[in-house]
Amino acid sequence: MRKISITKDKFHMDDEILEVAEGEVKPIGNGGMILSSKKYVGKKVYVLIRKE
């Protein structure tokens, strides 16, 4: 069961997570991409953009 809550500047998510990866969005054309392992192609993902 998925449970996501956002209050003020806090984010909390209860979900079954396979892997957590950190990376940088790379430019491609007029958009962007993130690198992921081939085994996750076709899977649903969460992309969180954090404030620096």
mmCIF file of the N, C-alpha and C atoms, coordinates in Angstrom:
data_MODEL
# 
_entry.id   MODEL 
# 
loop_
_atom_site.group_PDB 
_atom_site.id 
_atom_site.type_symbol 
_atom_site.label_atom_id 
_atom_site.label_alt_id 
_atom_site.label_comp_id 
_atom_site.label_asym_id 
_atom_site.label_entity_id 
_atom_site.label_seq_id 
_atom_site.pdbx_PDB_ins_code 
_atom_site.Cartn_x 
_atom_site.Cartn_y 
_atom_site.Cartn_z 
_atom_site.occupancy 
_atom_site.B_iso_or_equiv 
_atom_site.pdbx_formal_charge 
_atom_site.auth_seq_id 
_atom_site.auth_comp_id 
_atom_site.auth_asym_id 
_atom_site.auth_atom_id 
_atom_site.pdbx_PDB_model_num 
ATOM 1   N N  . MET A 1 1  ? 0.838  -1.173 0.000   1.00 0.00 ? 1  MET A N  1 
ATOM 2   C CA . MET A 1 1  ? 0.000  0.000  0.000   1.00 0.00 ? 1  MET A CA 1 
ATOM 3   C C  . MET A 1 1  ? 0.885  1.238  0.000   1.00 0.00 ? 1  MET A C  1 
ATOM 4   N N  . ARG A 1 2  ? 0.537  2.216  -0.824  1.00 0.00 ? 2  ARG A N  1 
ATOM 5   C CA . ARG A 1 2  ? 1.321  3.434  -0.954  1.00 0.00 ? 2  ARG A CA 1 
ATOM 6   C C  . ARG A 1 2  ? 0.713  4.529  -0.098  1.00 0.00 ? 2  ARG A C  1 
ATOM 7   N N  . LYS A 1 3  ? 1.570  5.236  0.622   1.00 0.00 ? 3  LYS A N  1 
ATOM 8   C CA . LYS A 1 3  ? 1.120  6.349  1.447   1.00 0.00 ? 3  LYS A CA 1 
ATOM 9   C C  . LYS A 1 3  ? 2.139  7.471  1.304   1.00 0.00 ? 3  LYS A C  1 
ATOM 10  N N  . ILE A 1 4  ? 1.684  8.627  0.805   1.00 0.00 ? 4  ILE A N  1 
ATOM 11  C CA . ILE A 1 4  ? 2.552  9.778  0.605   1.00 0.00 ? 4  ILE A CA 1 
ATOM 12  C C  . ILE A 1 4  ? 1.924  10.979 1.284   1.00 0.00 ? 4  ILE A C  1 
ATOM 13  N N  . SER A 1 5  ? 2.726  11.708 2.046   1.00 0.00 ? 5  SER A N  1 
ATOM 14  C CA . SER A 1 5  ? 2.221  12.928 2.668   1.00 0.00 ? 5  SER A CA 1 
ATOM 15  C C  . SER A 1 5  ? 3.257  14.038 2.542   1.00 0.00 ? 5  SER A C  1 
ATOM 16  N N  . ILE A 1 6  ? 2.765  15.241 2.253   1.00 0.00 ? 6  ILE A N  1 
ATOM 17  C CA . ILE A 1 6  ? 3.623  16.419 2.152   1.00 0.00 ? 6  ILE A CA 1 
ATOM 18  C C  . ILE A 1 6  ? 3.013  17.497 3.030   1.00 0.00 ? 6  ILE A C  1 
ATOM 19  N N  . THR A 1 7  ? 3.771  17.950 4.029   1.00 0.00 ? 7  THR A N  1 
ATOM 20  C CA . THR A 1 7  ? 3.322  19.016 4.907   1.00 0.00 ? 7  THR A CA 1 
ATOM 21  C C  . THR A 1 7  ? 4.442  20.045 5.029   1.00 0.00 ? 7  THR A C  1 
ATOM 22  N N  . LYS A 1 8  ? 4.119  21.267 4.687   1.00 0.00 ? 8  LYS A N  1 
ATOM 23  C CA . LYS A 1 8  ? 5.097  22.363 4.672   1.00 0.00 ? 8  LYS A CA 1 
ATOM 24  C C  . LYS A 1 8  ? 6.315  21.947 3.861   1.00 0.00 ? 8  LYS A C  1 
ATOM 25  N N  . ASP A 1 9  ? 7.481  21.828 4.459   1.00 0.00 ? 9  ASP A N  1 
ATOM 26  C CA . ASP A 1 9  ? 8.704  21.448 3.741   1.00 0.00 ? 9  ASP A CA 1 
ATOM 27  C C  . ASP A 1 9  ? 9.111  20.010 3.996   1.00 0.00 ? 9  ASP A C  1 
ATOM 28  N N  . LYS A 1 10 ? 8.210  19.175 4.494   1.00 0.00 ? 10 LYS A N  1 
ATOM 29  C CA . LYS A 1 10 ? 8.533  17.781 4.818   1.00 0.00 ? 10 LYS A CA 1 
ATOM 30  C C  . LYS A 1 10 ? 7.821  16.838 3.858   1.00 0.00 ? 10 LYS A C  1 
ATOM 31  N N  . PHE A 1 11 ? 8.503  15.797 3.438   1.00 0.00 ? 11 PHE A N  1 
ATOM 32  C CA . PHE A 1 11 ? 7.964  14.790 2.528   1.00 0.00 ? 11 PHE A CA 1 
ATOM 33  C C  . PHE A 1 11 ? 8.115  13.428 3.194   1.00 0.00 ? 11 PHE A C  1 
ATOM 34  N N  . HIS A 1 12 ? 7.052  12.652 3.256   1.00 0.00 ? 12 HIS A N  1 
ATOM 35  C CA . HIS A 1 12 ? 7.103  11.328 3.861   1.00 0.00 ? 12 HIS A CA 1 
ATOM 36  C C  . HIS A 1 12 ? 6.415  10.341 2.916   1.00 0.00 ? 12 HIS A C  1 
ATOM 37  N N  . MET A 1 13 ? 7.084  9.206  2.654   1.00 0.00 ? 13 MET A N  1 
ATOM 38  C CA . MET A 1 13 ? 6.522  8.218  1.747   1.00 0.00 ? 13 MET A CA 1 
ATOM 39  C C  . MET A 1 13 ? 6.701  6.823  2.345   1.00 0.00 ? 13 MET A C  1 
ATOM 40  N N  . ASP A 1 14 ? 5.606  6.083  2.444   1.00 0.00 ? 14 ASP A N  1 
ATOM 41  C CA . ASP A 1 14 ? 5.644  4.679  2.835   1.00 0.00 ? 14 ASP A CA 1 
ATOM 42  C C  . ASP A 1 14 ? 5.333  3.869  1.595   1.00 0.00 ? 14 ASP A C  1 
ATOM 43  N N  . ASP A 1 15 ? 6.301  3.150  1.087   1.00 0.00 ? 15 ASP A N  1 
ATOM 44  C CA . ASP A 1 15 ? 6.121  2.333  -0.102  1.00 0.00 ? 15 ASP A CA 1 
ATOM 45  C C  . ASP A 1 15 ? 7.239  1.302  -0.133  1.00 0.00 ? 15 ASP A C  1 
ATOM 46  N N  . GLU A 1 16 ? 7.043  0.245  -0.883  1.00 0.00 ? 16 GLU A N  1 
ATOM 47  C CA . GLU A 1 16 ? 8.093  -0.761 -1.038  1.00 0.00 ? 16 GLU A CA 1 
ATOM 48  C C  . GLU A 1 16 ? 9.123  -0.212 -2.013  1.00 0.00 ? 16 GLU A C  1 
ATOM 49  N N  . ILE A 1 17 ? 10.353 -0.008 -1.556  1.00 0.00 ? 17 ILE A N  1 
ATOM 50  C CA . ILE A 1 17 ? 11.416 0.592  -2.358  1.00 0.00 ? 17 ILE A CA 1 
ATOM 51  C C  . ILE A 1 17 ? 12.452 -0.467 -2.690  1.00 0.00 ? 17 ILE A C  1 
ATOM 52  N N  . LEU A 1 18 ? 12.815 -0.586 -3.967  1.00 0.00 ? 18 LEU A N  1 
ATOM 53  C CA . LEU A 1 18 ? 13.826 -1.540 -4.395  1.00 0.00 ? 18 LEU A CA 1 
ATOM 54  C C  . LEU A 1 18 ? 15.230 -0.968 -4.272  1.00 0.00 ? 18 LEU A C  1 
ATOM 55  N N  . GLU A 1 19 ? 15.372 0.314  -4.593  1.00 0.00 ? 19 GLU A N  1 
ATOM 56  C CA . GLU A 1 19 ? 16.694 0.934  -4.595  1.00 0.00 ? 19 GLU A CA 1 
ATOM 57  C C  . GLU A 1 19 ? 16.529 2.442  -4.529  1.00 0.00 ? 19 GLU A C  1 
ATOM 58  N N  . VAL A 1 20 ? 17.445 3.097  -3.884  1.00 0.00 ? 20 VAL A N  1 
ATOM 59  C CA . VAL A 1 20 ? 17.465 4.559  -3.864  1.00 0.00 ? 20 VAL A CA 1 
ATOM 60  C C  . VAL A 1 20 ? 18.745 4.982  -4.561  1.00 0.00 ? 20 VAL A C  1 
ATOM 61  N N  . ALA A 1 21 ? 18.606 5.823  -5.564  1.00 0.00 ? 21 ALA A N  1 
ATOM 62  C CA . ALA A 1 21 ? 19.773 6.285  -6.314  1.00 0.00 ? 21 ALA A CA 1 
ATOM 63  C C  . ALA A 1 21 ? 19.780 7.797  -6.329  1.00 0.00 ? 21 ALA A C  1 
ATOM 64  N N  . GLU A 1 22 ? 20.972 8.361  -6.271  1.00 0.00 ? 22 GLU A N  1 
ATOM 65  C CA . GLU A 1 22 ? 21.117 9.812  -6.337  1.00 0.00 ? 22 GLU A CA 1 
ATOM 66  C C  . GLU A 1 22 ? 21.924 10.131 -7.576  1.00 0.00 ? 22 GLU A C  1 
ATOM 67  N N  . GLY A 1 23 ? 21.508 11.129 -8.305  1.00 0.00 ? 23 GLY A N  1 
ATOM 68  C CA . GLY A 1 23 ? 22.224 11.501 -9.513  1.00 0.00 ? 23 GLY A CA 1 
ATOM 69  C C  . GLY A 1 23 ? 21.883 12.908 -9.915  1.00 0.00 ? 23 GLY A C  1 
ATOM 70  N N  . GLU A 1 24 ? 22.368 13.291 -11.078 1.00 0.00 ? 24 GLU A N  1 
ATOM 71  C CA . GLU A 1 24 ? 22.137 14.628 -11.592 1.00 0.00 ? 24 GLU A CA 1 
ATOM 72  C C  . GLU A 1 24 ? 21.368 14.492 -12.901 1.00 0.00 ? 24 GLU A C  1 
ATOM 73  N N  . VAL A 1 25 ? 20.397 15.357 -13.116 1.00 0.00 ? 25 VAL A N  1 
ATOM 74  C CA . VAL A 1 25 ? 19.656 15.353 -14.368 1.00 0.00 ? 25 VAL A CA 1 
ATOM 75  C C  . VAL A 1 25 ? 20.590 15.835 -15.478 1.00 0.00 ? 25 VAL A C  1 
ATOM 76  N N  . LYS A 1 26 ? 20.702 15.049 -16.537 1.00 0.00 ? 26 LYS A N  1 
ATOM 77  C CA . LYS A 1 26 ? 21.581 15.389 -17.661 1.00 0.00 ? 26 LYS A CA 1 
ATOM 78  C C  . LYS A 1 26 ? 20.744 15.967 -18.796 1.00 0.00 ? 26 LYS A C  1 
ATOM 79  N N  . PRO A 1 27 ? 21.256 16.995 -19.476 1.00 0.00 ? 27 PRO A N  1 
ATOM 80  C CA . PRO A 1 27 ? 20.500 17.585 -20.581 1.00 0.00 ? 27 PRO A CA 1 
ATOM 81  C C  . PRO A 1 27 ? 20.439 16.638 -21.781 1.00 0.00 ? 27 PRO A C  1 
ATOM 82  N N  . ILE A 1 28 ? 19.274 16.580 -22.423 1.00 0.00 ? 28 ILE A N  1 
ATOM 83  C CA . ILE A 1 28 ? 19.108 15.814 -23.661 1.00 0.00 ? 28 ILE A CA 1 
ATOM 84  C C  . ILE A 1 28 ? 18.071 16.556 -24.490 1.00 0.00 ? 28 ILE A C  1 
ATOM 85  N N  . GLY A 1 29 ? 18.486 17.139 -25.602 1.00 0.00 ? 29 GLY A N  1 
ATOM 86  C CA . GLY A 1 29 ? 17.583 17.963 -26.417 1.00 0.00 ? 29 GLY A CA 1 
ATOM 87  C C  . GLY A 1 29 ? 17.111 19.157 -25.608 1.00 0.00 ? 29 GLY A C  1 
ATOM 88  N N  . ASN A 1 30 ? 15.792 19.370 -25.572 1.00 0.00 ? 30 ASN A N  1 
ATOM 89  C CA . ASN A 1 30 ? 15.262 20.471 -24.768 1.00 0.00 ? 30 ASN A CA 1 
ATOM 90  C C  . ASN A 1 30 ? 14.623 19.935 -23.485 1.00 0.00 ? 30 ASN A C  1 
ATOM 91  N N  . GLY A 1 31 ? 15.018 18.731 -23.066 1.00 0.00 ? 31 GLY A N  1 
ATOM 92  C CA . GLY A 1 31 ? 14.518 18.115 -21.837 1.00 0.00 ? 31 GLY A CA 1 
ATOM 93  C C  . GLY A 1 31 ? 15.676 17.638 -20.983 1.00 0.00 ? 31 GLY A C  1 
ATOM 94  N N  . GLY A 1 32 ? 15.422 16.637 -20.186 1.00 0.00 ? 32 GLY A N  1 
ATOM 95  C CA . GLY A 1 32 ? 16.455 16.094 -19.340 1.00 0.00 ? 32 GLY A CA 1 
ATOM 96  C C  . GLY A 1 32 ? 16.243 14.607 -19.123 1.00 0.00 ? 32 GLY A C  1 
ATOM 97  N N  . MET A 1 33 ? 17.251 13.927 -18.601 1.00 0.00 ? 33 MET A N  1 
ATOM 98  C CA . MET A 1 33 ? 17.143 12.493 -18.323 1.00 0.00 ? 33 MET A CA 1 
ATOM 99  C C  . MET A 1 33 ? 17.923 12.160 -17.062 1.00 0.00 ? 33 MET A C  1 
ATOM 100 N N  . ILE A 1 34 ? 17.612 11.034 -16.466 1.00 0.00 ? 34 ILE A N  1 
ATOM 101 C CA . ILE A 1 34 ? 18.385 10.503 -15.361 1.00 0.00 ? 34 ILE A CA 1 
ATOM 102 C C  . ILE A 1 34 ? 18.828 9.099  -15.738 1.00 0.00 ? 34 ILE A C  1 
ATOM 103 N N  . LEU A 1 35 ? 19.955 8.685  -15.248 1.00 0.00 ? 35 LEU A N  1 
ATOM 104 C CA . LEU A 1 35 ? 20.463 7.355  -15.543 1.00 0.00 ? 35 LEU A CA 1 
ATOM 105 C C  . LEU A 1 35 ? 19.919 6.362  -14.534 1.00 0.00 ? 35 LEU A C  1 
ATOM 106 N N  . SER A 1 36 ? 19.586 5.183  -15.026 1.00 0.00 ? 36 SER A N  1 
ATOM 107 C CA . SER A 1 36 ? 19.062 4.126  -14.180 1.00 0.00 ? 36 SER A CA 1 
ATOM 108 C C  . SER A 1 36 ? 19.566 2.796  -14.709 1.00 0.00 ? 36 SER A C  1 
ATOM 109 N N  . SER A 1 37 ? 19.565 1.802  -13.861 1.00 0.00 ? 37 SER A N  1 
ATOM 110 C CA . SER A 1 37 ? 19.957 0.467  -14.270 1.00 0.00 ? 37 SER A CA 1 
ATOM 111 C C  . SER A 1 37 ? 18.951 -0.088 -15.277 1.00 0.00 ? 37 SER A C  1 
ATOM 112 N N  . LYS A 1 38 ? 19.424 -0.874 -16.233 1.00 0.00 ? 38 LYS A N  1 
ATOM 113 C CA . LYS A 1 38 ? 18.560 -1.441 -17.277 1.00 0.00 ? 38 LYS A CA 1 
ATOM 114 C C  . LYS A 1 38 ? 17.443 -2.298 -16.692 1.00 0.00 ? 38 LYS A C  1 
ATOM 115 N N  . LYS A 1 39 ? 17.676 -2.894 -15.533 1.00 0.00 ? 39 LYS A N  1 
ATOM 116 C CA . LYS A 1 39 ? 16.663 -3.765 -14.936 1.00 0.00 ? 39 LYS A CA 1 
ATOM 117 C C  . LYS A 1 39 ? 15.416 -3.006 -14.507 1.00 0.00 ? 39 LYS A C  1 
ATOM 118 N N  . TYR A 1 40 ? 15.473 -1.656 -14.454 1.00 0.00 ? 40 TYR A N  1 
ATOM 119 C CA . TYR A 1 40 ? 14.321 -0.862 -14.055 1.00 0.00 ? 40 TYR A CA 1 
ATOM 120 C C  . TYR A 1 40 ? 13.574 -0.260 -15.241 1.00 0.00 ? 40 TYR A C  1 
ATOM 121 N N  . VAL A 1 41 ? 13.983 -0.555 -16.475 1.00 0.00 ? 41 VAL A N  1 
ATOM 122 C CA . VAL A 1 41 ? 13.288 -0.041 -17.650 1.00 0.00 ? 41 VAL A CA 1 
ATOM 123 C C  . VAL A 1 41 ? 11.854 -0.559 -17.640 1.00 0.00 ? 41 VAL A C  1 
ATOM 124 N N  . GLY A 1 42 ? 10.904 0.337  -17.789 1.00 0.00 ? 42 GLY A N  1 
ATOM 125 C CA . GLY A 1 42 ? 9.496  -0.026 -17.789 1.00 0.00 ? 42 GLY A CA 1 
ATOM 126 C C  . GLY A 1 42 ? 8.845  0.015  -16.416 1.00 0.00 ? 42 GLY A C  1 
ATOM 127 N N  . LYS A 1 43 ? 9.628  0.244  -15.358 1.00 0.00 ? 43 LYS A N  1 
ATOM 128 C CA . LYS A 1 43 ? 9.083  0.327  -13.999 1.00 0.00 ? 43 LYS A CA 1 
ATOM 129 C C  . LYS A 1 43 ? 8.611  1.741  -13.714 1.00 0.00 ? 43 LYS A C  1 
ATOM 130 N N  . LYS A 1 44 ? 7.671  1.883  -12.804 1.00 0.00 ? 44 LYS A N  1 
ATOM 131 C CA . LYS A 1 44 ? 7.251  3.203  -12.347 1.00 0.00 ? 44 LYS A CA 1 
ATOM 132 C C  . LYS A 1 44 ? 8.291  3.701  -11.346 1.00 0.00 ? 44 LYS A C  1 
ATOM 133 N N  . VAL A 1 45 ? 8.559  4.996  -11.387 1.00 0.00 ? 45 VAL A N  1 
ATOM 134 C CA . VAL A 1 45 ? 9.597  5.569  -10.530 1.00 0.00 ? 45 VAL A CA 1 
ATOM 135 C C  . VAL A 1 45 ? 9.097  6.841  -9.868  1.00 0.00 ? 45 VAL A C  1 
ATOM 136 N N  . TYR A 1 46 ? 9.796  7.260  -8.824  1.00 0.00 ? 46 TYR A N  1 
ATOM 137 C CA . TYR A 1 46 ? 9.600  8.554  -8.196  1.00 0.00 ? 46 TYR A CA 1 
ATOM 138 C C  . TYR A 1 46 ? 10.808 9.399  -8.549  1.00 0.00 ? 46 TYR A C  1 
ATOM 139 N N  . VAL A 1 47 ? 10.575 10.597 -8.994  1.00 0.00 ? 47 VAL A N  1 
ATOM 140 C CA . VAL A 1 47 ? 11.665 11.547 -9.223  1.00 0.00 ? 47 VAL A CA 1 
ATOM 141 C C  . VAL A 1 47 ? 11.397 12.725 -8.305  1.00 0.00 ? 47 VAL A C  1 
ATOM 142 N N  . LEU A 1 48 ? 12.300 12.960 -7.397  1.00 0.00 ? 48 LEU A N  1 
ATOM 143 C CA . LEU A 1 48 ? 12.166 14.039 -6.428  1.00 0.00 ? 48 LEU A CA 1 
ATOM 144 C C  . LEU A 1 48 ? 13.202 15.106 -6.773  1.00 0.00 ? 48 LEU A C  1 
ATOM 145 N N  . ILE A 1 49 ? 12.756 16.329 -6.969  1.00 0.00 ? 49 ILE A N  1 
ATOM 146 C CA . ILE A 1 49 ? 13.654 17.443 -7.236  1.00 0.00 ? 49 ILE A CA 1 
ATOM 147 C C  . ILE A 1 49 ? 13.851 18.186 -5.925  1.00 0.00 ? 49 ILE A C  1 
ATOM 148 N N  . ARG A 1 50 ? 15.077 18.231 -5.460  1.00 0.00 ? 50 ARG A N  1 
ATOM 149 C CA . ARG A 1 50 ? 15.298 18.864 -4.159  1.00 0.00 ? 50 ARG A CA 1 
ATOM 150 C C  . ARG A 1 50 ? 15.902 20.244 -4.327  1.00 0.00 ? 50 ARG A C  1 
ATOM 151 N N  . LYS A 1 51 ? 15.565 21.097 -3.399  1.00 0.00 ? 51 LYS A N  1 
ATOM 152 C CA . LYS A 1 51 ? 16.075 22.457 -3.377  1.00 0.00 ? 51 LYS A CA 1 
ATOM 153 C C  . LYS A 1 51 ? 17.492 22.420 -2.820  1.00 0.00 ? 51 LYS A C  1 
ATOM 154 N N  . GLU A 1 52 ? 18.401 23.143 -3.459  1.00 0.00 ? 52 GLU A N  1 
ATOM 155 C CA . GLU A 1 52 ? 19.789 23.134 -3.005  1.00 0.00 ? 52 GLU A CA 1 
ATOM 156 C C  . GLU A 1 52 ? 20.050 24.263 -2.053  1.00 0.00 ? 52 GLU A C  1 
# 
